[in-house]
Amino acid sequence: MLLLDRVIEASRLYAVAETTITQYSKFYCAGRGVPAWVGIEYMAQAVAVIGGVQALEDSDPVPMGYLLGTRNYRCAVPWFDDGCVLRVRCDEEIVDGNGLGAYNCQIATGSFDIDDVVAHSRLTVYKVPAASKTMDK
């Protein structure tokens, strides 16, 4: 299930992606938009972009990742309104050698100025190591 529309910027350490809320958006409710809790999945998919960049740069297959949890997901709005363009930014905070990582994420309705950020959280993710790397152990 792909919820993001486009990647704006991406590197080994951060990603910025966008999605526009329309009647065709997954989880869309007529007259309301998309519920704010879907923002967690927008963030998780932006984290996946980081994993994809890392894999491509290392010539590894793109790994499977699992969202393990969120810490303090806060959203200033109950719904993401129809027509709203959401910009999602995730920054890698730490990743251990076993594939566990923490990412600081934000959702903004414009730039990432304090007034534009409508949601933020810290996501904990498990990235499945590349098969060739696990066989070496």
C-alpha positions in Angstrom: 0.0 0.0 0.0 1.7 3.2 -1.2 0.4 6.3 0.5 3.0 8.9 -0.5 2.8 10.6 -3.9 6.4 11.7 -4.4 9.9 11.9 -2.9 11.2 15.4 -2.7 14.7 14.8 -1.2 16.4 11.7 0.0 19.8 10.7 1.4 21.3 8.0 3.7 20.2 10.0 6.7 16.9 11.7 5.9 14.0 11.8 3.5 11.3 14.3 2.5 8.2 13.1 0.7 4.8 14.5 -0.1 1.2 13.4 -0.5 -1.8 15.4 -1.5 -5.1 14.5 0.2 -7.8 13.9 -2.4 -10.9 11.8 -2.6 -8.7 9.1 -4.1 -6.4 8.9 -1.1 -6.5 5.7 0.9 -8.5 6.1 4.1 -10.3 9.2 2.7 -13.7 9.9 4.3 -16.0 12.2 2.3 -16.4 15.6 3.9 -13.6 15.0 6.4 -10.4 14.0 4.6 -7.9 11.4 5.9 -7.8 10.7 9.7 -4.7 12.0 11.5 -3.7 8.6 12.7 -2.7 7.7 9.1 0.1 10.2 9.6 2.1 7.4 11.3 2.1 5.4 8.1 3.1 8.4 6.1 6.1 8.7 8.4 6.9 5.0 8.2 6.9 5.1 4.4 9.3 8.1 4.4 11.6 6.0 6.7 11.4 3.3 4.0 12.7 5.8 1.5 15.9 6.2 3.6 16.3 2.4 3.7 15.9 2.3 0.0 18.6 4.9 -0.6 21.0 3.1 1.7 20.4 -0.2 0.0 20.9 1.2 -3.5 24.0 3.0 -2.5 25.4 -0.2 -0.9 24.3 -2.3 -4.0 22.1 -4.4 -1.7 18.5 -5.4 -2.3 16.0 -3.0 -0.9 15.2 -4.4 2.6 11.9 -5.3 4.2 11.2 -3.1 7.2 8.7 -3.3 10.1 7.3 -0.5 12.1 7.7 -1.6 15.7 6.2 1.4 17.4 5.9 5.2 17.8 6.8 7.4 20.6 4.6 10.4 21.4 2.7 10.8 18.1 1.2 14.2 18.3 -1.0 15.7 15.7 -2.5 19.2 15.9 -5.5 18.3 13.7 -7.9 15.4 13.8 -8.1 15.1 10.0 -5.9 16.0 7.0 -8.2 18.1 4.9 -9.1 17.5 1.2 -6.7 19.3 -1.0 -4.0 19.6 1.7 -0.4 18.9 0.6 1.4 17.2 3.4 5.2 17.2 3.5 6.7 14.4 5.6 10.3 14.5 6.8 12.1 11.7 8.6 15.7 11.9 10.0 17.6 8.8 11.1 18.5 9.2 14.7 20.3 5.9 15.4 20.5 2.4 13.9 22.2 -0.5 15.7 24.0 -3.4 14.0 21.0 -5.6 14.3 18.7 -3.5 12.2 16.8 -1.6 14.9 16.5 2.1 14.3 14.9 5.2 15.6 13.7 8.1 13.3 12.5 11.5 14.2 9.6 12.4 11.9 7.4 15.5 11.2 4.5 16.3 9.0 4.0 19.8 7.8 1.6 21.7 5.6 4.3 23.9 4.2 7.9 24.3 5.1 9.1 22.8 8.3 8.8 26.0 10.3 7.3 25.6 13.7 4.0 27.0 12.5 3.6 24.6 9.6 4.4 21.3 11.5 1.1 19.6 12.3 2.4 16.2 13.5 5.6 14.7 14.9 6.8 11.5 16.4 9.7 9.2 16.9 9.4 5.9 15.1 11.1 2.6 16.0 11.7 0.4 13.0 13.3 -3.0 12.3 15.1 -3.3 9.0 15.7 -6.9 7.9 19.4 -7.3 7.1 20.4 -8.2 3.6 20.6 -12.0 3.1 24.2 -11.9 2.1 25.2 -10.0 5.3 23.3 -12.4 7.6 24.9 -15.5 5.9 28.4 -14.1 6.7 27.8 -14.3 10.5 
